[in-house]
Amino acid sequence: MTDAIEAAYAAEWQKVKPNPLPDAGKDDRRLIFAGVARGILQYLSDHHNELLTSITTQTPDGSEITAQVTETDLGITIS
């Protein structure tokens, strides 16, 4: 996830800055991105039952069916 955040940051940088992302501060950015990734995973682990409360699907005739979700297990393990 840290790699994905780093790649997204570099892509966003290129959209608004005329110069390439500098190497200076790379280690500090990586540390911040790792912290953000761990925080997101911890939040998802702690709140997984609150994230998905219902699922609505559409039948072939266009009507909708909604099912309430009472328990979700994302299987996130943080070490």
C-alpha positions in Angstrom: 0.0 0.0 0.0 2.9 2.3 0.7 4.2 1.8 -2.8 0.7 2.7 -4.2 0.5 5.9 -2.1 4.0 6.9 -3.2 3.1 6.3 -6.9 -0.1 8.3 -6.5 1.8 11.1 -4.9 4.3 11.2 -7.7 1.5 11.3 -10.2 -0.3 14.1 -8.5 3.0 16.0 -8.1 3.5 15.8 -11.9 0.0 17.3 -12.5 0.7 20.5 -10.6 4.5 20.9 -10.6 6.6 21.7 -13.6 9.6 19.8 -12.3 10.0 16.1 -11.4 9.5 14.9 -7.8 12.9 15.6 -6.1 14.9 12.8 -4.4 15.4 15.1 -1.4 13.0 14.0 1.3 12.3 10.6 -0.2 12.9 8.7 3.0 10.7 11.1 5.0 7.9 10.9 2.4 8.2 7.1 2.5 7.8 7.1 6.3 4.7 9.3 6.1 3.2 7.1 3.4 3.9 4.0 5.5 2.2 5.6 8.5 -0.8 6.6 6.4 -1.1 3.1 5.0 -0.9 1.5 8.4 -3.5 4.0 9.7 -5.9 3.2 6.9 -5.5 -0.6 7.5 -5.9 -0.2 11.2 -9.1 1.9 10.7 -10.5 -0.7 8.3 -9.7 -3.5 10.7 -11.3 -1.6 13.7 -14.4 -0.5 11.8 -15.1 -3.2 9.2 -18.6 -3.9 10.4 -19.5 -0.2 10.0 -18.2 0.1 6.4 -20.7 -2.0 4.6 -24.3 -1.9 5.9 -26.3 -2.9 2.9 -26.0 -4.2 -0.7 -28.5 -3.3 -3.4 -28.6 -5.2 -6.6 -30.8 -4.8 -9.7 -32.7 -7.6 -11.2 -33.1 -8.2 -14.9 -36.5 -6.6 -14.9 -35.1 -3.4 -13.3 -36.3 -3.8 -9.8 -33.9 -3.5 -6.9 -33.3 -5.9 -4.0 -31.6 -4.6 -0.9 -30.0 -6.9 1.7 -28.8 -5.7 5.1 -25.2 -6.7 6.0 -24.9 -7.6 9.6 -21.3 -8.7 9.7 -18.2 -8.1 7.6 -14.8 -9.6 7.9 -12.1 -8.0 5.7 -9.5 -10.4 7.1 -7.0 -7.6 7.7 -4.0 -8.6 9.8 -1.6 -5.9 10.9 1.8 -6.9 12.2 
